[in-house]
Amino acid sequence: MQRKNPGSSSQPNAPIDLTPLLDVIFIFLFVVIIAYAAKAQAVEAEAVSKTEELEKQVEELNARLTEEESLREMYEKRLSDYESDVIGGRVKIVTIYCTWDEEDSTKRQIRVLTSDKEFSPVNLTAENQENGYARLNQMLVDYITSNSDSVVVLSLNTERILYRDQTAINELMGKLTRKYKYVY
């Protein structure tokens, strides 16, 4: 059985030249490799950018931490000064806090802090507001009269306080500072 000649009659059984086909395959392969490399470079550039951004954030946080540590040291120093015999002995500091519930602003609480006495908190609502201010006044008068040999400094913490409470407590503190010569 004879094979049929695929080529012309002048070239019997001519070989198929695959070189151009391989060239095309290699060109496609190079295009794919270059595209992959470009994509990898883009991903790497994005990762470098994010890394630099995170490094900046770390530096900022470290700076804030350093600042917070210095503030903490300063406050600790001030606290030790407060605990000396001048403050707490000849000078009594009374701090009044009046905070409110963030979910229900009608529920408030007054706390009085001193270095030598602990007071029970006064709960305020719209119904008992005047009685609560009267109880605060009585607590402060009792403390002031029992420490008549010292200077008493009244202060109001204005963080998380409602305006109406701040106004009422400031008025109450003003009356006490006018009534007692050693109260500031």
Secondary structure per residue as TSV (DSSP state, phi and psi in degrees):
chain	resnum	aa	ss	phi	psi
A	1	M	-	360.0	132.3
A	2	Q	-	-106.3	149.8
A	3	R	-	-88.5	152.9
A	4	K	-	-85.3	136.0
A	5	N	-	-78.5	118.7
A	6	P	S	-75.6	-22.3
A	7	G	S	-89.9	-175.9
A	8	S	-	-70.9	172.0
A	9	S	T	-71.2	-20.3
A	10	S	T	-81.3	-21.8
A	11	Q	S	-121.3	97.3
A	12	P	T	-73.6	132.7
A	13	N	T	46.3	60.7
A	14	A	-	-69.2	137.9
A	15	P	-	-72.7	148.7
A	16	I	-	-86.3	128.2
A	17	D	-	-87.9	115.2
A	18	L	-	-96.5	-2.2
A	19	T	H	-58.5	-47.8
A	20	P	H	-62.6	-36.1
A	21	L	H	-65.8	-42.0
A	22	L	H	-65.3	-36.3
A	23	D	H	-60.2	-44.5
A	24	V	H	-64.6	-42.0
A	25	I	H	-61.9	-44.7
A	26	F	H	-65.1	-36.0
A	27	I	H	-64.3	-45.8
A	28	F	H	-61.7	-40.1
A	29	L	H	-62.1	-43.4
A	30	F	H	-64.7	-39.3
A	31	V	H	-62.6	-43.4
A	32	V	H	-64.1	-43.8
A	33	I	H	-63.5	-43.6
A	34	I	H	-65.2	-41.2
A	35	A	H	-64.1	-42.2
A	36	Y	H	-63.6	-42.2
A	37	A	H	-64.3	-40.5
A	38	A	H	-64.7	-41.5
A	39	K	H	-65.6	-41.3
A	40	A	H	-62.7	-38.8
A	41	Q	H	-66.2	-39.4
A	42	A	H	-64.5	-43.5
A	43	V	H	-63.7	-41.7
A	44	E	H	-64.8	-41.8
A	45	A	H	-63.2	-40.8
A	46	E	H	-64.7	-41.1
A	47	A	H	-64.4	-40.2
A	48	V	H	-63.9	-42.4
A	49	S	H	-62.0	-45.4
A	50	K	H	-65.5	-38.3
A	51	T	H	-62.8	-44.2
A	52	E	H	-63.1	-40.4
A	53	E	H	-63.3	-43.2
A	54	L	H	-66.7	-35.8
A	55	E	H	-64.5	-39.0
A	56	K	H	-62.9	-42.7
A	57	Q	H	-63.4	-39.7
A	58	V	H	-63.3	-42.7
A	59	E	H	-61.4	-43.6
A	60	E	H	-63.1	-42.3
A	61	L	H	-66.4	-37.8
A	62	N	H	-64.6	-39.6
A	63	A	H	-64.2	-43.6
A	64	R	H	-64.3	-38.6
A	65	L	H	-63.4	-42.2
A	66	T	H	-61.6	-43.4
A	67	E	H	-63.5	-43.3
A	68	E	H	-63.7	-39.2
A	69	E	H	-64.8	-39.6
A	70	S	H	-67.6	-39.0
A	71	L	H	-63.3	-41.8
A	72	R	H	-60.8	-44.5
A	73	E	H	-61.5	-40.7
A	74	M	H	-64.0	-43.1
A	75	Y	H	-67.6	-37.3
A	76	E	H	-64.0	-38.5
A	77	K	H	-63.8	-45.3
A	78	R	H	-63.0	-39.1
A	79	L	H	-62.6	-42.0
A	80	S	H	-65.3	-33.7
A	81	D	H	-64.6	-40.5
A	82	Y	H	-63.6	-32.5
A	83	E	T	-83.5	2.0
A	84	S	S	-73.9	-179.5
A	85	D	S	-73.8	-16.9
A	86	V	T	-73.8	-55.5
A	87	I	B	-87.6	123.8
A	88	G	T	99.5	-19.0
A	89	G	T	-108.2	-77.0
A	90	R	T	-83.0	-22.5
A	91	V	E	-122.8	124.8
A	92	K	E	-108.7	125.7
A	93	I	E	-103.4	127.7
A	94	V	E	-117.5	120.5
A	95	T	E	-112.0	130.0
A	96	I	E	-109.4	128.3
A	97	Y	E	-114.8	136.0
A	98	C	E	-134.5	95.6
A	99	T	E	-102.8	162.0
A	100	W	E	-130.4	154.5
A	101	D	-	-76.8	124.8
A	102	E	S	-66.3	-25.1
A	103	E	S	-84.6	-28.7
A	104	D	-	-141.9	99.7
A	105	S	T	-70.3	-6.6
A	106	T	T	-80.7	-14.5
A	107	K	-	-98.0	113.8
A	108	R	E	-129.7	163.8
A	109	Q	E	-143.3	133.4
A	110	I	E	-104.9	130.1
A	111	R	E	-125.1	140.0
A	112	V	E	-117.7	125.1
A	113	L	E	-117.8	131.6
A	114	T	-	-133.4	169.8
A	115	S	S	-80.5	-18.2
A	116	D	S	-122.5	-3.2
A	117	K	-	-143.8	144.8
A	118	E	B	-112.4	128.8
A	119	F	-	-106.7	147.3
A	120	S	-	-77.2	145.5
A	121	P	-	-69.0	153.1
A	122	V	E	-110.7	119.4
A	123	N	E	-88.4	130.5
A	124	L	E	-113.2	138.7
A	125	T	-	-135.2	176.3
A	126	A	T	-62.2	-32.6
A	127	E	T	-75.0	-37.3
A	128	N	T	-110.5	19.8
A	129	Q	H	-58.3	-49.0
A	130	E	H	-65.0	-40.7
A	131	N	H	-63.7	-37.1
A	132	G	H	-64.5	-43.4
A	133	Y	H	-64.4	-37.6
A	134	A	H	-64.9	-40.5
A	135	R	H	-63.6	-41.6
A	136	L	H	-61.1	-44.9
A	137	N	H	-58.5	-45.7
A	138	Q	H	-65.1	-40.9
A	139	M	H	-60.2	-44.4
A	140	L	H	-67.7	-41.9
A	141	V	H	-61.6	-44.1
A	142	D	H	-60.0	-44.3
A	143	Y	H	-66.9	-42.5
A	144	I	H	-64.6	-45.1
A	145	T	H	-69.4	-31.1
A	146	S	H	-76.6	-12.8
A	147	N	T	-120.7	43.8
A	148	S	T	-69.5	-15.4
A	149	D	T	-88.2	1.7
A	150	S	S	-121.9	164.9
A	151	V	E	-88.1	130.2
A	152	V	E	-110.1	125.3
A	153	V	E	-110.4	118.2
A	154	L	E	-95.8	133.9
A	155	S	E	-138.3	148.8
A	156	L	E	-117.1	123.2
A	157	N	E	-77.7	120.9
A	158	T	-	-96.9	12.7
A	159	E	T	-82.8	135.2
A	160	R	T	54.4	47.3
A	161	I	-	-122.0	142.1
A	162	L	-	-78.4	150.0
A	163	Y	H	-59.6	-41.9
A	164	R	H	-65.0	-36.6
A	165	D	H	-69.1	-42.3
A	166	Q	H	-60.8	-43.8
A	167	T	H	-63.2	-46.3
A	168	A	H	-66.2	-42.2
A	169	I	H	-71.3	-38.5
A	170	N	H	-61.2	-40.6
A	171	E	H	-63.5	-43.4
A	172	L	H	-62.6	-44.6
A	173	M	H	-64.4	-37.8
A	174	G	H	-61.0	-42.7
A	175	K	H	-62.1	-41.1
A	176	L	H	-67.8	-39.4
A	177	T	H	-69.3	-28.1
A	178	R	H	-78.1	-32.0
A	179	K	H	-77.7	-40.1
A	180	Y	-	-110.2	127.8
A	181	K	T	-70.9	-23.8
A	182	Y	T	-99.9	15.3
A	183	V	B	-112.0	130.2
A	184	Y	-	-127.1	360.0
